[in-house]
Amino acid sequence: MNTLSIYFNGEPRSVPEGTTLQQALALLTQADGAAPPAPIATALNGSHVARARREQTLLAAGDHITTFQAIVGG
């Protein structure tokens, strides 16, 4: 199986080709041994990706995924 080289919170990582953002979050947070905080927000290459779009967002080589705690309120 071919892999993609990506960056997860600034660290180089590899995921299988065809991986979605949602799948990568599950894979990479398990690899770190910690569950992501809830709610978690994500950015892909500096642009916010809504939770509802993560499963449809395919990753490409060189992508940068950033996770951070979502801020709610107004």
C-alpha positions as CSV (number, residue, x, y, z in Angstrom):
1,M,0.0,0.0,0.0
2,N,1.3,3.4,-0.9
3,T,1.6,6.1,1.7
4,L,1.4,9.9,1.8
5,S,3.9,12.1,3.7
6,I,1.9,14.7,5.6
7,Y,2.4,17.0,8.7
8,F,0.3,16.6,11.8
9,N,0.6,19.5,14.2
10,G,4.0,20.3,12.7
11,E,5.4,16.7,12.9
12,P,6.1,14.7,9.8
13,R,3.8,11.6,9.6
14,S,2.7,9.0,7.0
15,V,-0.9,7.9,6.2
16,P,-2.2,5.5,3.5
17,E,-3.2,7.0,0.1
18,G,-6.9,7.7,0.0
19,T,-7.0,8.7,3.7
20,T,-9.6,11.3,4.7
21,L,-9.1,14.0,7.2
22,Q,-11.4,12.2,9.6
23,Q,-9.5,8.9,9.2
24,A,-6.2,10.6,9.7
25,L,-7.4,12.2,12.9
26,A,-8.4,8.8,14.3
27,L,-5.1,7.2,13.2
28,L,-2.8,9.9,14.3
29,T,-4.3,10.6,17.7
30,Q,-4.3,6.9,18.5
31,A,-0.6,6.8,17.5
32,D,0.0,9.6,20.1
33,G,-1.8,7.6,22.7
34,A,-4.3,10.3,23.5
35,A,-7.8,11.0,22.4
36,P,-8.4,14.4,20.8
37,P,-10.1,16.9,23.1
38,A,-13.8,17.5,22.4
39,P,-14.7,19.6,20.6
40,I,-11.6,19.7,18.4
41,A,-11.2,22.1,15.4
42,T,-9.1,21.3,12.4
43,A,-7.3,23.2,9.7
44,L,-5.9,21.8,6.5
45,N,-3.1,23.8,5.0
46,G,-4.2,26.8,7.1
47,S,-7.9,26.7,6.2
48,H,-10.6,25.6,8.6
49,V,-12.3,22.3,7.8
50,A,-15.7,21.9,9.4
51,R,-16.4,18.7,11.2
52,A,-19.1,17.8,8.7
53,R,-16.6,18.0,5.9
54,R,-13.8,15.9,7.4
55,E,-15.0,12.6,6.1
56,Q,-15.2,13.9,2.5
57,T,-11.8,15.7,2.6
58,L,-9.1,13.5,1.1
59,L,-5.5,14.2,2.0
60,A,-2.7,14.8,-0.5
61,A,1.1,14.5,-0.1
62,G,2.6,17.4,1.8
63,D,-0.7,18.4,3.5
64,H,-0.5,20.2,6.9
65,I,-3.1,19.2,9.5
66,T,-3.4,21.4,12.5
67,T,-5.7,20.6,15.4
68,F,-6.8,23.0,18.2
69,Q,-9.5,23.3,20.8
70,A,-12.6,24.9,19.3
71,I,-13.7,28.1,20.9
72,V,-17.5,28.6,21.0
73,G,-19.6,31.4,22.2
74,G,-20.0,35.0,21.1
